[in-house]
Amino acid sequence: MREYLTVFLVAATTTYLLGVFAREIALRTGAVARVRDRDVHAVPIPYFGGVAMLGGLTAAYLVGARLPFLSQESHDQVFRDGAVVLVAGAMICLLGVVDDLIEIDALTKLGGQLLVAGVLVYNDVYFYYFQLPGGGQLSPDPAQMQLLSVIVVVATINAVNFVDGLDGLASGVVGIGAVAFFLFSYTLAYANDETRAITAALLCAALAGACAGFLPHNFFPARLFMGDSGSMLIGLVLAASALTLTGQFPDALVTQGAGASDASLLPTLLPIILPISILIVPFADLLLAVIRRTRAGRSPFSPDKQHLHHRLLEIGHSHRRAVLIMYLWAGLIAFGGVLASLYAGAFTTYLLVVWVLVTVALTFVVPRLQRPSTRL
């Protein structure tokens, strides 16, 4: 665990420091977010935060490869798969940089996303099987699993891209998801008496660190945007961390291990369900946007100002509070999924019920209570 903490800190520190240089480069090259009708920022903000995050992820990977526990010879696949994800991340980041500079069309961007997802699959980073309750596995045809992996990667990339509409929102939501998935993968390895040196944990620790290091530059009022180079990068890394999980566990996982009396691991489809549930807020936003635009006779890719975070602003939340509320919803779903799968029981149920009530109250009740005072 200490080595993963080191990976987190290296990613956070490097991303934070590189953010200063990324901002200057963006200003010099004209990669700046102009103020548009659908935007919530009032002044132009430089892009290229994604370049700083890629630097943080790379630094964390290089340091992790030299830490005693993570760099053992028996753990070569950890860094082999990690390198594949970093190469794919660099490709998607470069695509985002080009888009931040010249704003490429949606279909070209989608083609690039499919290509990068294909790079992962071609290098054996994809879902291999799904564990079934009580033992046994669901192992469809490899071609089907590879296709499913491509769909999950592309959907996650676009979901994160869609939610990147308020200062600090995308990096915070993905950072929360990365921490939750790190805890899940690490605990899963521990409970099954497997090595804790796994690519999923390494990638999530680095991703959480990169998001944490970027937030000081990006939280309201933002001085730097991650741009498409960042939103697509962190979406890809989060999805890829799930893809690596089944490829590094043995063919048959037990469902109980250390602490089984207090915990019940429910591995059924969790490698795919958990990453999706972590991003259920942006995925829901993505689905609603597609339905809304299609019904209006417009392209599903055409931008508007009716995303969930825009609606939070409309009902009376401030910019910062809208972001914090989205954090609460993301944390509820991400950590709720982890707790329900690892520590099912009465206490977990009570905790999640309280979390839901508090989050609903903050989302819908607080703005109504404040409206009378705002009229005075």
N, C-alpha and C positions, 0 to 999 in steps of 0.2 A: 504493500500500500504506500510506503514512503517513496518508492521509486515512481509510482504514478503521480504522487503529489509533486515530485520534482518535475515530471513531464508537464503537469498543469502549470506550475510556476514559470517554467522556461517559456512555454507558449504564451502565457499572459504577458510576461515582461517584454519578450521580443515583439509581440504584436503592438503593445503600447508604444514602444520606442520607434518602431517602424512607421507607426501611424503619423508621426510628425513629418517624416520624410515623404510619405505617401501624399500627404496634404499639399506639400510644396510642389511635388511633381504634378499633381492634378491641376493646381493653379497655373503652372507654367505651360502645360499642354492644353489647357482649356477644357479639361474633363470636369465640368461643373454642372450641377443640377440646377437648371433654370427654373424659375418660378412659373408654374402652370396652374390652370384653374382647379385641377383635381388635387394639387399638392397642398400640404399644410404648413410648409416652411415659407417664410416671408422674404428671405434673401437667398441668393445663390449659394450653394454649398458644394465644396469639392468632393469628387468621388475618390476611388482607388483604395478605400478601406479594405477591400478584398485582397489587394496585393500585400498589405501589412499582415492580414490574417494568414495568407499562404506562407509568408515568411515565418510567422510564429509556429505554424504546423510543421514546417520543415525543420526548424531549429529544435522543436520538441522531439521529432523523430530521430534526428542525429544524436541528440543527447541520450535519448532512451536506448539507442543502439549500443551505447557504451556503458550503461549502468549494469552492474554485476548480475542481478537477477534476470532482467529482461534480455540480456545479450548472451545467455548461455547457448551453446551449440545446438541443444535440443529444441531451441525456440526459433530456429531459422525461419520457419514459415510465418512467424509473427511479423518479422520485418520484410519478408518477401511480399506478403499481402499488403502490408502497410505502404511499401514502396509503390505498388501498383495503384493504390488509392491516391497517393500523393501525385503520381504522374497524371492520373485522370483529373485530379483536382487542379493541377497546373494548366491542363488543357481547357477545362471549363472556366478557369479564372481568366485565361487569355481571351476566350470567347467573350467573357463579360467585359474585359477591358476594351475590346474593339467596339462592343455595343455602347459602352459608356462614352466612347469618343465619337462614333459616327451613327449610333442608334440603328442597328441592323433590324430587318423585318422579323416578325414573329416566327414565320416558317423556317427561315434560315437558322434562327436560334434553336428552334425545336430540333432541326436536323443535327446541329452540333451537340445537343444534349443526348440524342439517340446514339451518336457516334461515340461519345465519351462513355455512356452506359455500356455500349458494345465492347469498348476497351476493357472494362472491368470483367465482363463475362468471358471475353476471349482469353483473359489471363486467369481464369478459374476462380474469380471472385463472384459468386452467385449463391443462391439458396440451393442446398443439396437435398435436404429432406425436412420434414416436420415431425416432431415427436407427438405421439398420441397418448391420451390418458392411460395410465396403468401399464405402460410399456408398449413397444412396437412403434413403427414409423409409417408415415405416409411419404412414399418416394415416387412421385410421378416421373414421367419420361424426362431426361435431362434437358431436352429442347424446351419442354413446357416450363421447367423451373428457370431456365435461362430467360425465357420470354417474360415470365412473371418478375424476375429480378430487374429487367430493363424497365418494365412498367413502374415498379416501385421506385426506382431511382429517378426516373423522369418526373413522376408525380410528386415526389418529395422536393425535388429541385424547384418545380413551379409553385408548389404550395408555399415554400419559404419565400420565393420571389414575390408572391402575391401579398404576403403578410408584411413585407418590408415597406410600410407606409407611414409609420410614426418613428420618431427618434428613439433608438434603443430597443425597438420592438422585436425585430427579427433576431438580433444577436442575443437578446435576453431569453426569448422563447426557445431558441435552439440550444442555448447554453443550459437551460433548465432540462431540456430533453436529453442532452448529452450526459449530464450528471445522473439523471434517472437511469439511462440505459447502461451507464458505467456500473452503477450499483447492481443492476439486474445481472449483467454478464459476469461481474466479479463474484457475486453471491452464487450464481448458478455453477460456476467453476468450483467454488469452495464446497458447496453442498454435494457435488458429485465427485469430490476428491480428485479433481483435475488441477493441472497447473494454472496458476492465476496469471501467467504470462500469455495473454491472448490479444489478438489484434483489435478486437472490439473494445476491450478496456483501454488499450493504448490510444486508439483513435479518439475515443470519447473523452479521455483525460486531456488530450491535446486540444480537441475541439472546444471543450468547456473553457480551457485556458485562453484560447484565441478569442472566444466570445467575451470573456471577462476582461481581457486586455484591450479589446476594442471599445467596450462600453464607455469608459471615461471620455473618449473622443465623440461618442455618438449619442449619449443620453441628452435629453432636452436641456438647453438648446444645443443641438448638434453642431460640431465644428468640422465633421467629416462624415460622409456617407460611405457605406460599404459598396453601394452600387450593385449592378448585376454580377460583377466579378466576385463580390463577397456573398451575396445571397445564394447564387448558384453553387458556389464552392462549399458553403457550410451545409446546404441541403444535400449535396452529393456525399460529403463525408459522413453525415449522420446516417444516410441510407446505406452507405457502403459498410459502415460498422456492423450493421445488422446482417449484411450479406456474408461477412467473414465468420460469423458465429458458428454456423453449422458445419463449415468447412474445417474447423479446427477441433471440434469435439469428436470423440469416437462415435462409431455408428449407433451405439445404444447407450443412451443416458439413463441413469436411474432417476426416479422422481423425488427421492428423499435422500438426505445426507445428514451432515452435522446439523444439529438443532431441529431435526425432523419432528420432534414432539411439539415444537412451537411454530413450525413453519410447514407449509405445504406448497411445494413447487408445482405449478401447473404449466408445463411446457407446451401444451397443445397450441401450435401455430404462433406462439409468442414471438419467435424471431421476426415474423412479419407483422403481427398485430401490434406489438408494443411500439415499434417505430412509427407506425401509422397513428396509433392512439396518442403518442407524444405530440404529434402535429395535427391533432384532430381539429384544433381551432383554425389554423391556416387551411387545412383540407376542406373544412366546412365553408370557409370563406371562398375558396376556389370553386367549389361546387355551386354555391349560391350565385357567384359572379357569372359562371357559365350559363346557368338557367336564366338569370336575369337578362343577360345580354342577348341570348338566343331568342327569348320571348319578345324582346324589343326589336328583333330583326337585325341585330348587329353581330359582328364577329365576336366569338368568345374571347378573343385576345384584345379587343378594343378596351382602352382604359376608361374608368369612371371614378366617381367619388362616393361610392355607396358600399365600400368594404365595411367589415365589422368595426374596425377602429374609427372609421369616419362616423359611424352611427353612435359610437360612445361619445364622441365630441358633440354630436348633435343633441343628445339627451342631457347635456350639461356637465360632462366631465372635463377637467382640464387636460392638457396634453400629457403631463406626467402621470396623472391619476389614471387616465385611460390605458397607458402603457402598463402601469402596476397592476391594474385589474386584469389585463390580458396575461400578465405573468401569473396571477393567481389561478386563472382558468387553466393555463398550460401546466402549472405545477400540480393542480388537482388531478388532471388527467394523467400526466406522466408519472408522478409519484404514487397516485392512487392505483394505477395499473401495476406498478412494481410491488406496492404493499399488498394488494389483493392477491397477487400471484405468489409472493414469498412468505407473507405473514398473515394469511387469512385467519380471521377470528373476530370475536366481539369487539375488542379494543380497536382494531383496524376499521371496522364498520362504523363505530361511534365517531372515530376521528374523521373519517371521510364525510359523514353526515354533517358534522360541525363545520368542516371546511366548505362544503357545498352551501350551507346556510349563510355563512359569513360572506362568501364570494357573491352569492345572489343578492344579499342585502347591499353590499358595497356597489354592485353593478346597477341595481334598479331603484333601491330605496333612497340612498344618499342623495342623488341628484334631485329627487322630488322634495326632500327635506330642505334643500338649499335654495330652491327656486323662490320662495317668498322673500328671503333675505336679499336675493339678487335684484329684486324689483325695487327695493328701498333706496 
